[in-house]
Amino acid sequence: MASFELWRDRRGRVSTLRIVAVALLLFPVVKALVEAGVIAGGARPLNDVIHRTGFWTLVFLGVTLAITPLRRVARYGNLIDVRRMIGVGTFCYAFAHILLYIADQSFDLVKVFQEITRRVYLIIGMVAFTGLAALAITSTDGMIKRMGGRSWRRLHQAIYAIALLALIHYFQQTKADVTVPVFVAGLFGWLLAYRIWAWWQDKAELSTLSLLALSVIVGALTFAGEAIGIAVQFGVSPMRVLATAFDFDAGIRPGWQVLAAGLAVVVLDFVRARWNSRSARPVAVQ
């Protein structure tokens, strides 16, 4: 039974980190229960829950991808212990997303099939879900042994393509304000750029200066991407869109939010590096 107790580590000991991870995965459920009255009073309550599960699937997909850079920046290798748990939790929310969609179609599987094959955004979402399912099924220790470490890693590198498809699906579902999707895309861009930069420099950890440069570049690209997207959609000049970046009365643009998130990582890296250097200093013998 110990293997089913998610709050225990591989040694069977109660893990605070795992308890926090379980609480994080259950947070959307608790939030939905607290807001049940508001949801039920809406025009389409089931549709509301469908969108919620889809959003949290994307959030936890991002958290899964953030484990590797965060454990390196924070110098906290134990974070790797909850990556698989959060990854499987991501699939569970994706499965709930699909199941609720089927319920919204009155469990008419023929209609569901027709809808999925007719709409591009549903095809993209289904491909992403299929990929998540494959990763979840092969996430056990037994499957890693059967496939071999190299083949298993190659398969699970598909997470980047799955994340891209999930982002596209999310953008296509957003009818008006794209602020949140652009912010999420910027964060995913930072996580991918971190891996590319580390691979290019052939280093497991990036320096504080590299993290600062990475955050500034990705923040700038987020501004540019949003401006180009709005310009194409509404037929205006991208420079006109960029001119509103400092108009904080109209709201904080996603580029600033991505930059702020990146700078938070830079500060964490700087503090942890100084802390480790102090801890490594030899104590003078009196």
N, C-alpha and C positions, 0 to 999 in steps of 0.2 A: 504493500500500500504506500510505502514511502515514495515510490516513483511518481505517484499521482498527487502527492502533496506539493503543490507548486511553490509553497513558501519555504521549502527545504532545499539545500544545495545538494550536490552529488554525494557529499559525505553524510547526508541525512541530518545536517544541522540546520536550525532555523536561521534563515538568511534575511536580514533587514532589507537588503537590496531587492530580493525577490518579492518581499511583502510590498515594497513600494511599487514594483513593476505590476503586480497583480492589482493593486489599488488603482494604478494608472489605467490599466486595461478595463477596469470596471467603472471608471469615472463616467464615461458617456452613458452607460446604462443607468447609473444613479441619477445623472443629470436629466435624462429623459423621464424617469419616474417622478422626479421633483416637478418637472414641467408638464406632467401628464395632462393637467387641466387645461393648460394653454394649448397643447397639441390637439387635444380632443375638441377644443372649441374652434379650431381652425377650419378653413374651407375644405381642405383635403388632408386629414390627419395622417393617413397611411402614407401619402406622398411625402409628407414632412419627415416621417421616420425613415423612409427610403433615402432621402437626401442626407439625413443625419448619419446613417450608417455608411453611406458612400464617403462623406466628408471625413469621418473618423478612420475609415480604411486608409485614406490618403495620409492622414496625420500619423498614424502608427507605421505606415510604410516609410515615412520620413524619419520617424524616431529610430526605426530599425537601421536605416542607412546612416544615422547620426552616431550610432554606437561606436564604430571604428574610430572616427576622428575625435570623438569626445573622450574616449578612454585614453587616447594618446595625449591629447591636450591637457586633460585633467590628471594625467599620470595615475590612472585608476583602472588597472587591467581587469579587475573583477567585473566590470561592466559587460564583458563578453559573456558572462554567465547568464544574462537575461536576454541576449539578442535573439536566441532561438524562440524563447517564450513570447517575446513581442512580435516576432515574425509570424508565429502560428496564430497569435491573437489578431494580427492584421488579416489573415485569411478568414478567420471566424467572422469578422465584421464584413468582409467582402461576401462571404456566403450568406450572411443575414441580409445584405443588400440585395442579392439576387433572389433570395427566397421571398422577401417582402415585395419585390417587383412582380414575382409570379402571383403572389396573393392579390396584388392590386389588379391583376388581369383575371381575377376570379379562378385561378388555378387552371386556366384554359391553356394547356401546353402547346396546342396547335397555334393559338393566337400568339403566345409568347415567341414561338419559333418564327412565325411570320414577321412579327415586329422586329425581332433581332436581325433577321436577314434583310429587312428593308431599310433600316436606319443605320447610317454609318457610325454614329456615336455609340449605339448599342453593340455593334460588331466590335468596335475598339474596346469597349468595356468588357465584353465577353472574352476576348483574347487575353486581356490583362488578368481577368479572373482565372482563366485556364492556366496561365503561367503561375499565378499565386498558388493554385491548387497543386501543381506539379512540385513547387518548392516546399509546400507544407507536407506533402506525402513523403518526400525524400529528406525530411529534416531529422529523422531519427538516427540514433547511433548505428542501428542495424543496417539502414539504407546506405549510410556513409561507408560501412565496411563492404557491403555488396558492390557498390559502384566504384569504390576506390577513391582516394582523396582527390586525385587530379580530375577525374571525370565529374565528381561531385562539385568541385569548385567551379568547373566550367559551366555546369548546369545552373548553379546559383548566381553566376554572373549575369544571368538573364534578368536579375532584379532591376538592373538599370533600364533595360528596354521596357520592362513592366511598369516602372515608375513613369517613364515617358508616356506610355499609352494611358496610364491612369490620369496624368496631368491633362492630356488632350481631351479625354472623356470629361474631366471636370470643367475645362474651359467651355466645351460644347454644351454643357448643362447650364452654364451661367448665362442668363438672358440679358442682364443689364450691367450692373456694376461689376467690373472684373478686378477690383482692387485686391480682394483676397486671393483669387487664383494667381494673379501676378506675383503677389508676395510669396505664396507657396512655391511657385515656379522658381523664384529667385533663391529660396532656401535650398530647393533641390539642385539648382545650378551650383550653389556654393559647395554642397556635399560632393557633387560630381567633380567640380573643379579641384577640390582638395585632393581627391584621389589621383586625378591626372597630374597635378603639380608634384605630388609625392612620387609618382611613378617616373616623371620626367627628371626629377632631381635624384632619383634612386635613393630616397630616404624614407624611413618609417615615420619620422616625425618632421614637421616643418618648423622652421624657426619663427620666432615672434614677428620678425620683420616680413617674412614670407606670408604669414597669416594676415598681416595688416594689408599688404599689397593685394592679396587674394580678395579680401573683403571689399576693398575700394573698387577693384576691377569688376567684381560681380555686382556690386551696388550700382556702378555706372551702367553696366549692361542691362540691369533691371530697368533703370530709367529709360534707356534707349529702346528696349524691347516693348515696354508699355507704350512709349510715344509712337513707335512704328505701328503697333497693333491698333491703337486708337485712330491714327492717321489713315490707315487702310480702311478701317471700318466706317469712319465718318467722313472721309474725304477732306481732311484738313492737313495742314503742314505739321510734320513731327516737331519742328522747332517751336511752333505755337504751343504744342502740348508740353514740351520741355520747359517753356517759359513759366508754367504754373507750378514748377517743382518747389519754389520758395513761397508759394501762396499757401501758408499753413492754415489760414482761415477756412480754406476749402477742404482741408484734411491733409494728413501726412501721407505722402505718396509711398508706394511699396518699395521704391528704391531706397528711401531713408530707413525704412523698417528693416530691410535686408542688411543695409550697412550697419545699423545698430546691433543686429544679431551677430554680425561678423565681428564687430568691435568688442562685444561681450566675450566672444571666444578669445580674442587677442588679449584682453585683460586677464581672463582666466589662465591663459598660457603664461603670461608674464608673471603673475602671482605664484603659480605653481613652480615655475622655473626658479624664482628667487627663493621660494620656500625649500625646494630641494637642494639648492646650493648652500643654503645656511645649515640644513640638516647634515650635509656631507662634510662640513668643516670639522677638522679634528679638534677635540677638546684639549686645551693646554693643560699639561700636568703641573700642578703646583709643587 
